[in-house]
Amino acid sequence: MFLKIENLQCRMASTNILRSCSLSVKNKEIVCLIGRNGAGKSSILKSIIGLYPATLGKIFFDDKEITSLSCHDRVMAGIAYAPEDSRMFPDLTVEENIRLGMWITDKTSRKGSFDLQKAIDIFPAIEKLRNRRAGTLSGGEKKMVSVSRALALSPSLLLLDESFEGLSPLVVRAFSEAMQRIRTDMGASILLAESNVHNAAPVGERGYIIDRGEIVFEGGLNDILSNEELMRLVGR
């Protein structure tokens, strides 16, 4: 497996926010992590990128254990993270925000082939936005820039946190198409955390359901859609 998590536990203060979570992502696979708000989706992504340290368990990436690596070292190994809140630099332009990721890889041994045209190929709307200040963008536009900035790191694994949240059906469709281009054109695997299984279903091959910090289901996304009990579990 390209990414493998074994019995991951994460503790904050006196609370276990993740409990014995195990999941995997194959090379060039799109996997969806489904759950209600507060179920633990973001916590898993932050544990993978190194923002939340694992209390127990192991994380493997590209056949190497990375459990004890710093966040910086995980990024240099080929993992990128686009957070739910986008985290734009509001006074910088769209192009400048994206080039920050390119600048980081240019200063390290992890040089990539990503450029602004690649971002435009994946998200055509960026062409008209490139000179706009990020602070003036809509929510959907910020998500495009956030994902593009993560891609500027030339990752082989992309972690996306609620990329569909708050988007219109038309923009959701554009994001779904973009994820397929990311996989085919850049050869990246994607782990997508999403609360709405209907948005995730057209994108991923497999899915996991997380509830109260535990993985409670693994299988096809259509299996979730056709199962009333599972749909109640994810709040849909």
C-alpha positions as CSV (number, residue, x, y, z in Angstrom):
1,M,0.0,0.0,0.0
2,F,1.2,3.5,-0.8
3,L,-0.2,4.9,2.4
4,K,-1.0,2.6,5.3
5,I,-2.1,3.6,8.8
6,E,-2.1,0.9,11.5
7,N,-4.1,1.2,14.7
8,L,-3.5,5.0,14.9
9,Q,-4.4,6.7,18.1
10,C,-4.2,10.4,18.8
11,R,-4.7,12.0,22.2
12,M,-5.4,15.6,22.9
13,A,-5.3,16.6,26.6
14,S,-7.1,13.7,28.3
15,T,-9.2,12.8,25.3
16,N,-8.6,10.2,22.6
17,I,-9.6,11.9,19.4
18,L,-8.6,8.9,17.3
19,R,-9.0,5.3,18.4
20,S,-7.2,2.5,16.7
21,C,-7.8,3.8,13.2
22,S,-6.5,1.8,10.2
23,L,-6.8,2.7,6.6
24,S,-4.9,2.4,3.3
25,V,-4.5,4.2,0.0
26,K,-3.0,2.5,-3.1
27,N,-0.8,4.3,-5.6
28,K,-2.8,6.6,-7.8
29,E,-6.0,5.8,-6.0
30,I,-8.7,8.2,-4.7
31,V,-10.0,7.2,-1.3
32,C,-12.7,9.0,0.6
33,L,-13.0,9.4,4.4
34,I,-16.6,10.0,5.2
35,G,-18.1,11.2,8.5
36,R,-20.1,13.8,10.3
37,N,-18.6,17.1,11.4
38,G,-16.4,16.4,14.4
39,A,-16.2,12.6,13.7
40,G,-12.3,12.8,13.3
41,K,-11.7,13.2,9.6
42,S,-9.5,16.3,10.0
43,S,-7.7,14.7,12.9
44,I,-6.6,11.7,10.7
45,L,-5.4,14.0,7.9
46,K,-3.5,16.2,10.4
47,S,-1.9,13.0,11.9
48,I,-0.8,11.9,8.5
49,I,0.9,15.2,7.7
50,G,2.4,15.4,11.2
51,L,0.4,18.3,12.8
52,Y,-1.1,15.9,15.3
53,P,1.4,13.4,16.8
54,A,0.4,9.8,17.1
55,T,0.0,8.5,20.6
56,L,0.0,4.9,19.4
57,G,0.1,3.1,16.0
58,K,2.1,3.5,12.9
59,I,2.0,5.4,9.6
60,F,3.7,4.1,6.5
61,F,4.2,6.0,3.3
62,D,5.8,4.6,0.2
63,D,7.0,1.6,2.1
64,K,8.7,3.7,4.8
65,E,7.5,4.3,8.3
66,I,7.0,8.1,8.9
67,T,5.3,8.0,12.3
68,S,8.1,10.0,14.0
69,L,9.0,12.3,11.1
70,S,8.4,16.0,11.4
71,C,5.7,17.7,9.3
72,H,8.4,19.3,7.1
73,D,10.0,15.9,6.4
74,R,6.7,14.4,5.5
75,V,6.1,17.2,3.0
76,M,9.6,16.7,1.5
77,A,8.8,12.9,1.3
78,G,5.8,13.8,-1.0
79,I,2.7,14.5,1.1
80,A,0.7,17.7,0.7
81,Y,-2.3,18.9,2.7
82,A,-5.0,21.4,1.7
83,P,-6.9,22.3,4.9
84,E,-10.6,22.9,5.2
85,D,-10.2,26.7,5.8
86,S,-7.9,27.1,2.8
87,R,-5.4,29.3,4.8
88,M,-4.8,31.9,2.1
89,F,-2.4,34.9,2.4
90,P,-5.1,37.5,1.8
91,D,-2.8,40.3,0.7
92,L,-1.0,38.2,-1.9
93,T,-2.4,37.5,-5.4
94,V,-3.6,34.1,-6.4
95,E,-0.4,33.6,-8.5
96,E,1.8,34.6,-5.5
97,N,-0.1,32.2,-3.2
98,I,0.5,29.3,-5.6
99,R,4.1,30.2,-6.2
100,L,4.9,29.9,-2.5
101,G,4.6,26.2,-2.8
102,M,6.8,26.2,-5.9
103,W,9.4,28.4,-4.1
104,I,9.6,25.8,-1.2
105,T,10.3,22.9,-3.6
106,D,12.8,25.0,-5.6
107,K,14.8,25.6,-2.4
108,T,15.0,21.9,-1.5
109,S,16.0,18.6,-3.1
110,R,12.4,18.0,-4.0
111,K,12.1,19.9,-7.2
112,G,8.9,19.4,-9.2
113,S,7.6,20.2,-12.7
114,F,4.6,22.1,-11.4
115,D,4.0,25.6,-12.7
116,L,1.2,28.0,-12.9
117,Q,0.0,26.6,-16.3
118,K,-0.4,23.2,-14.6
119,A,-2.7,24.8,-12.0
120,I,-4.7,26.4,-14.8
121,D,-5.0,23.1,-16.6
122,I,-6.4,21.5,-13.5
123,F,-8.6,24.6,-12.5
124,P,-9.2,26.7,-15.6
125,A,-10.9,29.4,-13.5
126,I,-7.4,30.3,-12.1
127,E,-6.5,32.0,-15.4
128,K,-8.9,34.9,-14.7
129,L,-8.1,35.0,-11.0
130,R,-4.3,35.0,-11.1
131,N,-3.9,38.7,-10.4
132,R,-6.7,38.9,-7.8
133,R,-5.8,39.3,-4.1
134,A,-6.7,36.1,-2.3
135,G,-8.6,38.0,0.3
136,T,-11.2,39.0,-2.3
137,L,-12.0,35.4,-3.4
138,S,-15.1,33.4,-2.8
139,G,-15.0,30.3,-0.8
140,G,-14.9,28.0,-3.8
141,E,-12.2,30.1,-5.5
142,K,-10.1,30.0,-2.3
143,K,-10.4,26.2,-2.3
144,M,-9.1,26.0,-5.9
145,V,-6.1,28.1,-4.9
146,S,-5.5,26.1,-1.7
147,V,-5.4,22.8,-3.7
148,S,-3.2,24.4,-6.4
149,R,-0.7,25.6,-3.7
150,A,-0.6,22.1,-2.3
151,L,0.0,20.7,-5.8
152,A,2.9,23.1,-6.2
153,L,4.8,20.9,-3.8
154,S,4.6,18.2,-6.5
155,P,3.2,15.6,-4.0
156,S,2.6,12.0,-4.7
157,L,-0.1,12.0,-2.0
158,L,-2.6,14.8,-1.6
159,L,-4.7,15.2,1.5
160,L,-7.9,17.2,0.9
161,D,-10.1,18.3,3.9
162,E,-13.7,19.1,3.0
163,S,-12.9,20.4,-0.5
164,F,-16.6,20.2,-1.5
165,E,-17.9,21.9,1.6
166,G,-20.2,24.9,0.8
167,L,-19.8,24.6,-3.0
168,S,-22.6,24.8,-5.5
169,P,-23.3,21.6,-7.6
170,L,-21.6,23.2,-10.6
171,V,-18.4,23.9,-8.7
172,V,-18.6,20.4,-7.0
173,R,-18.6,18.9,-10.5
174,A,-15.6,21.0,-11.5
175,F,-13.7,19.9,-8.4
176,S,-14.6,16.2,-9.2
177,E,-13.1,16.6,-12.7
178,A,-10.1,18.3,-11.3
179,M,-9.4,15.4,-8.9
180,Q,-9.4,13.0,-11.8
181,R,-6.9,15.3,-13.6
182,I,-4.7,15.4,-10.6
183,R,-4.6,11.6,-10.5
184,T,-4.0,11.1,-14.3
185,D,-1.8,14.2,-15.1
186,M,0.2,14.3,-11.9
187,G,0.1,10.7,-10.9
188,A,-1.0,11.6,-7.3
189,S,-3.0,9.6,-4.9
190,I,-5.7,11.4,-3.0
191,L,-7.3,10.9,0.4
192,L,-10.4,13.1,0.6
193,A,-12.1,13.8,3.9
194,E,-15.8,14.7,3.2
195,S,-19.0,14.9,5.2
196,N,-21.3,14.6,2.2
197,V,-21.1,11.1,0.7
198,H,-23.2,12.2,-2.3
199,N,-20.4,14.6,-3.3
200,A,-17.7,12.0,-2.7
201,A,-19.3,9.1,-4.5
202,P,-18.5,10.1,-8.1
203,V,-14.9,10.7,-7.2
204,G,-13.5,7.8,-5.1
205,E,-13.1,4.1,-5.6
206,R,-13.3,3.2,-2.0
207,G,-14.5,4.8,1.2
208,Y,-14.1,4.6,5.0
209,I,-16.6,5.9,7.5
210,I,-15.3,7.4,10.7
211,D,-17.5,8.0,13.7
212,R,-16.4,9.3,17.1
213,G,-12.7,8.9,16.2
214,E,-13.1,5.2,15.0
215,I,-13.1,3.7,11.5
216,V,-16.4,1.8,11.5
217,F,-16.8,0.8,7.8
218,E,-14.6,0.1,4.8
219,G,-16.0,-0.5,1.3
220,G,-17.5,0.9,-1.9
221,L,-19.1,4.3,-1.7
222,N,-22.2,3.0,-3.5
223,D,-22.5,0.5,-0.6
224,I,-22.8,3.4,1.8
225,L,-25.4,5.1,-0.4
226,S,-27.5,2.0,-0.6
227,N,-27.4,1.2,3.1
228,E,-29.9,3.1,5.3
229,E,-28.0,2.4,8.5
230,L,-24.7,3.6,7.1
231,M,-26.4,6.7,5.7
232,R,-27.8,7.5,9.1
233,L,-24.3,7.1,10.6
234,V,-23.0,9.8,8.3
235,G,-26.0,12.0,8.9
236,R,-27.5,11.9,5.4
